[in-house]
Amino acid sequence: MEKRGNQVTERKLIVSVILRAVKDYIDGNNPHKIGRLRAKGQDHELSQLEKNFRSAKFWIFEEKNAEYIFSFEKCCEIISVSPQRIRRGLIQLIQANYRPANNEVTQVV
């Protein structure tokens, strides 16, 4: 019974890590949030948002070591979720909600 409890706990942790990366990626593409932080002069918070965005973007979209136990691909495999589906969903969400006039996805740079 102990092993089953540990597996549930591990899965919850992995889900939490993926959800945090998704949130950081979305926040880094949210021009309203970025604008608010700039307008309030919250440079430290803006810097942290940019750092978290870059880290999430790399982990979700660019990391190539799929065999690493904490890679995005491996984490998705453990919880039986398609990494491609999450990526597509994120891109669609950003394009639908934060599409600028020039039709490019906005990202914190």
N, C-alpha and C positions, 0 to 999 in steps of 0.2 A: 504494500500500500504506500509505503514511503516513496518509492520510485515514481509512482504515478503523480504524487503531489509535487515532486521536484520537477517533473516534466511540465506540469501545468504552470508552475512558477516560472520556469525558463521560457515557456511560450509567451506568457504575459510580459516578461521582460523584453523579449524580442519585439513583440507588438508595440510596446512603449517606445522602443528605440526607433522603429520604423515610423511611428506616428510623429515623434519629435522631429525626425528628419523631414518628413512631409510638411509639417508646420513651418519649420525653418525655411524650406524652399518656397513655400507659398508667401510667407512674410517678406522674403527677399524680393519677391516679384510684385508686391503690393505698393503701388505708387502712393496710395492714400496714407498708409502707415509710414512710408519713407518721408513723405512730405510733412506729416505731423511732427516727426522727430526732428527734421531740419528746421521747421518753423519754430519749434520750441527750443532750438539750440542744444538739443540733447545729443551732443557729438559722441559721447561714450556709448550710449544706447544704439546709435546709428552704426558705429564701428562694430559693436557686438553683433548687430543684425547682419551686417555685411559678412562678417567672419562666419557666422552660423550658416548663412546662405551658401557661401562658397564651399564650406565643408559638406553640407547636405547635397549640393549639386554634384560635387565630385563623387560622393559615396553612392548616390542614386543613379547617376547617368554616366560617369566616366571611369570608375574603378574597374580595372580589368582582371583582378585576381579573384576569380569566382570560387576558387578552392579555399580561400582564407575563411576560417570559421565565422568571422564576423563581417564578411562581405555582404553587400545588399542582396546579391543573388542567393547566397547560402541562407541568410536570415529568412528570405521569402520562401525558400524551399522548406525550411524547418516548420514554418507555419502554414504551408500548403497554399501559398498565394503566388500568382504570376507576377514576377518583377516587371515584365513588359506591360502588363495591364495597369500596374500602378504608374509606370512612366507615362503611358498614353493618357491615363486619367489626369495626371498632373498637368501635362501639356495642354489638354483640352480645357481643364479648369482655368488655367492661366490665360489662355487665349480668349475664352468666353467672358472672363471677368475683368481682365486687366489689359485688354488689347489697346495699345495706343493708336493714334491716327495713322501712323505709317505701317500698321499691321504686323509689327514685329513684337515679340514677347519682350516686355520690359524686365530688366534684371538689375539688381544692385551691382555697381561696378566698383 
